[in-house]
Amino acid sequence: MDIADTPQESAFRAEARAWLEQHAPRRDPTKRHKPAITDAEQDAHAKAARRWQRVLYDGGWAGLTWPQRFGGRGGTPWQASIFAEEQAEFDVASGVFAVAHGMVAPTLMVHGTDAQRSHLDAMLSGDEVWAQLFSEPEAGSDLANLGTRAVLDGEEWVVNGQKVWTSGAQYSEYAILLARTDPDAPKHAGITYFLLDLRSPGIEVRPLRQITGVAHFNEVFLTDVRIPAENVVGDVNRGWKVAHTTLNNERAFIGGGNSAWSIAELTAMARHFERTDDLVVRQGIAAAHSRAEVLKYMGYRIRTAVARGEMPGAVATTMKLFYARHWARSTALALQIQGAHGSLWGASALDDGLWQQTFCGQYAVRLGGGTDEIQCNVIGERALGLPREPAADRDLPWRETRGSGR
């Protein structure tokens, strides 16, 4: 494992920092980040993210690891990691392009046609935001049980169904979609992967207001939506293989995410509430610090592996699970430190209720990209070689399974 920057990495870090200094203001460490809650705030954040993405694009810093033939810089994963570390010190908007850059683009690079890859430049420039239409009310952790149907009609597919927990659909232009195209095949075998223009007739996006007050997720209804046949990614009925590329990239992205808080802020909070002599609080902060350090070194492992041209394997899945648990335990500790003040909300609470927001928002981290339980299964089966979970419906035609509803 490599920890300190090599001379090459140090030179790149200095270059990135110098460019950021010229194009973005430094983040004020005394000014707390306030999450976008209202629809207007979310819309403003999305617009700011588009503007910053355009600045990156014009400056040659967008798509750091993308091959040059796809419009990227042709850099290495360690360069992307270093740039992300440096960018975190500046007051810029990001995150809106997580699906486009972290999930859709890698999938199209591997499985897409030249025509489909024409979207890549628009993703890099900030002109296209993408959403992910995978999960359904009865197909969450068991995603392969999805029931949205696509039927071929000449040169178009006609899609009917419902998707849920779709991040950012309200301001996205396009989406990736999984739909069932062969109900007589086993559930993993009859799925096709589509590219969908969200401005197509027959699409209704309904925001889902979460416990935090944020409507980040949406449910999407598709009624006789027509998709051109050329928008199929990979082969018809072989979409599950394509989806695996997307899901693996999603888990790696979530596991490497940054928090809206730090261990130093937990310590400052303990001082604010005069809890620094509380042995339980002290042990909690020590444990949180230990988890943060473990995550840092897991990140070093992944960065070292990719720098050597190796696949990080189960480390990415393990890091995603560990990150989710770290988030849950650390934000619970924050409310424990606040005591009765932890029951307050909004402007009445410390830091305008940021800690209450992050505590309630833990479930997006613990569910997105596969639940904690799914991650445990993946680690057990693929890393530890344990037997697979029994599944009586694995080889049955989907139409005959209990979940098909028909």
N, C-alpha and C positions, 0 to 999 in steps of 0.2 A: 504494500500500500504506500502510495506517495502522498505526503502531507504538505510539506512546504513547496512553494512555487519553484519550478526550475527557472533558469535564466530566461528561457524562451517564454514561459508563462508569465514571468514578472514583466517582461517587455510588453507583452500583449495587454496585461492589466493596466500598465501605465498608458498605453495608447488608448484603450477604452475609456479610462478615467478622464484623460485629457479631452476626448471628444464629448463626453457627457457634460463636462464642466462648461463647454462652449454652447451646448444646446439645451440644457435643462437646469432648473434651479435645484440647489441642494435641499434635501428634506430636513425640515426643522425637527431635531430630536425632542424638543420640548412640546411640540404640537402633535397631539394625538390624532391618529387617522380616524375619521368618522365614517362609518359605513353608509353607503347609499341605501336609503330605506324607501323613500317615496318614488313613485313612478318617474317624476320629473328629475329627481337626483340620479336614478339609474340611467335615464336617457342622456343626461348631461355627462355621466361617466363614460357611456358608450361612445359618445361623440368625441370626448377628450382622448379616449383610447385610439380611435380612428386617426385623429390628428397626430398623435405621437407615433403611431405605426408608420404614417407617411413620412415623418421626419427620419425615422430609422431607415426606411426604404430609400429615400433620397440621399441619405448619408452613407449608404452601403453597409449598414449594420443589420438589416433584416435578413432572416433566413441564414443565420451564421453557419449552420451545419448542412444546409441544403446544397446538393451538388450544383455546380455552376450551370449545368445544362438545364436545370429547373429554375434558374433565376436567382439562386442563392450565392453565398460568398464562398462556398466550398471549404469551410473551415472544419474544425474538429469539435467533438463534444466538450472537451475541456475548455475550449475557447468560449463556447456558449455558456458553460457554467460560470466562468470568470466574469463574463459580461453581465450575467444575471446578478451575480454578487455585487458588482459595482453599481448596476442600475438601481438596486434596492436602496441605495443611499441618496437617490434623487427623487424629486416630487413629480413623478410621471404616472399616467394612468395605463394600466395593463390588465390582462386577464380576459378581455372580451374575445380575443382571438385564440383562446385555449383550445377550443374544438377544432378550428380551422388549421392552426399550426401544429398542434400536438397530436391530433388524431386523424383528421381527414387527409392532410398533406402526405404524411408517411404512408398512408394506405394507397393513395393514388400513385405515389412514386413506385410502389411495388406492383399494384394490380391494375392501375388505370390505363386507359388508352391515351394516345397523344391528344385527342380532342378533349378528353376529360381533364388531362393535365393542364389544359389552357387556363383553368381556374387558378392555378398556383400563383401566377403573377398578381392576380387581383387579391388573393389572400395576403400576399406579402405587402402590397401597397396600402392595404387597409380599406380597399373598396368592397370586399366581400366578407361578411361575418357568417359563420356557419353554425348550425345546431345539430344535435344528435337525436334522431327519432328511433330509439331502440326499445326502451322499457315500455311496458303496458300495464294496465291495472292487474292483470292476471299473469304477467310474465316479467317479474323483476329479477330476483336472484336466479330463477329458472328461465332465463331469457329465451332459450330455444323453444319454449312453449308459446311463443308469440302467435297471435291470431289475426293480425292485420293481413288482409288478403289482397293479392295482386293477380289480376286475370288478363291475359294477353288478348288484345283486340286489334288485329291488324298489325300496325307498326307502333302501337302504344300499349302500355300497361295501365289498366284501370284499378285504382287502389281505394279500398274502403277499410276503415278501422279507426282505432284510437291509440294515441301515444301519451305518455305521462312523464313527469319529472324532466321536462325538456328545458335545459338551461338556455336562457337568452333567446328563445324563439321569437320574442316580441320585437327584437331589433335585428334579426338575421335575415339574409337574403336567400340562403340555400341551406339544405340539410342533407345528411346521410340517413337513409331509411332502410330498415330491415322489414321485409314482408314475406308472407308465406305464399309460394307459387305452386306448391304441390302438396295438398293436404293428405294425399295417400302415401307419401313417403314418411319414414321416421322423422321425428321432429327436427333433428339436426340436419337432415338431408334435403328438406324441401323449402329452404329459405334462400331468398335472393337479395342482393345488396344493391340499392339504387342511389342515384343522386337526384335530389328533388329541389325544384325551384319553389320556394315558399310563397311566391306571389301567384302561383297557379290557382285557377278557380277550384272551389270545393274545399279549401283549407280554412279552418277556424282555429285561432289561437286564443286560449283562455288562461289568463294568469292564475297561478295558485298562490294565495297569500299565506305565508308561513307564520310560525309562532313568533318570529322576530319582527313581523310586519312587512318584511320584504317579499316582493313577488318576483323572485329570481327564476323560479321554475314555472313551467306552463304545462297544461294538457292541450294536445293538438288533435283535432278531429279531421279526418279525411273522408270526404264523400264524393265518390266518382272522380277522384283526382287522376288526371291523365299524365303519364310519364313516358317520354319517347324511349323506344327500345334501346337507343344508343346510350342511355343513361344507366344501363346495367353495368356494375363494376364486377369484373371477373365473369364467371359463367352462371347462367341461370341454374337455380337450385344448389349452387355451391357457395352461397353467400356466407355460410358459417365460417368457412376458412378465411374469407376476407375480413369478417368481423373480428376474428382473433387478432389480426394485425392492429385494428383500431383499439380493441380492449387492452392489449398489452401496452400500447403507447399511453392510453388513458391512465393506467395504474402507475406507470413510471412518472407521469406528469404530476398526479396527485401526491405521490410519495415524496416528490422533490419540492413540494410547494412551500411557500413562506407563510409564517403566521402573522396575524395582525397584532401580535404582542410578543414580548420577550421575557426571559427569565429575570433580567434586570428590572423589568417593570413589576414583576411579582414581588421582588425584594423591596422595591420602592413602596409598593402598596402595603406591605407588612409594616414598614416604618410609619407610613401615613396613619395606619390604624393601631399603631403601638402594639404590634403582635410579634415583634422580633424576639421576645423572650419566651414565647409560647413554643414548647418543645415539639408539639405536633405540627405547627406551622413551619418550624425550622426544618424538620424532617421532610415535610412535603416539598419545600423549596429545594432541598438537597436532592431529592429524588427527581424533581423536574429538571434540575441542572444536569443530572446524570443522564436522563433520557435525551436531553438536547444534545449532549456531547456524543452519545451513541449515534444519534441521527446524523450528526456532522461527519463522524467517521464512516458511517454507512455510505454517505454521499461521496466521501473520498474513495471508497472501494469501487463504487459504480464509475466514478470519473476515471479512476486508474484503469479499470477494465476496458472501458470504451477507448481510452487513449492508446491502449495496446491492441486494439482491434478485436477484443474479446466481447462476448455477450455476457451481461451481468447476471442473466439467469434468474434464479429465485431471489436474489438480493433485492431486486426492484419490488417484487411482491411483498417480501418481508418488510421492506422499508415503508411501503404504503400502509400495511397493517400497523406497524410500530408508530408511524406518524399519527394515524387516526386515534390510537390509544393514548398517545402523548397529549394530543389536543384535548381529549375528553377529561383526562385526569388533571391536567394543568388548569383548565378553565374551571373545573369543579373546585380545585384548590383556591382559585381566586375568589370565588363566592364564599368559600369557607373563611378566608381571611377577612372578608368584609362583614361577616356575621349578619346581623339583622339588616345592615345596609345592602346586602346582596339581594334583598327582595324588592329593592327600588328599581325603577325603569326610566329610560330616557334622560331628560335633563335633570331629574331628581337624583340620579345615581352618579357615582364616581365616573369621571371620563365620559359623561353623557351616555352611560349605559353600555359602553363598549364591551365590558366583561360579560354582562348579561347576554348581549348579542352573540358573542363568540361561544359562550356556553351553549346557548340554544341552537347555534349554527353548527355544532359538532356533528350533527347527524348527516349533513351534506357530505362531510369528509368520510364518515363511517359507512355510508351507503353508496356514494358515487364510485364508479369503477369496480363495483363488486363489494358486497357487504363484508364485514369483518369475518363472518363465518365462511363465506366463499373464499376469502384469502387464506384462511386456515386450511381449507380443503386443498387449494392449489399447492400450498407449501407442503402439506402432508403427502400428496400424491406425486408431485413433480420433483420435490427436493428430498423428501425423506423416503420415498419409495413405498409408502403405505398403500394398502388396497383401496381401490376406488369405492366411493359411496355406492351402495346398491341402488339400482334404478330399474324398476319393473317395466317402465314404458320406453326404455332406450331404443329398442328395436321394433316397437309397434308402429303401425301407420299413425300419424298424428291425429287423423280423423277419429281413431278409435280410443284415444286417450281421454281421461276424465277432463283434462284441461281444455280440450278442443271446443267444448260447448256445442258441438254439432255432430 
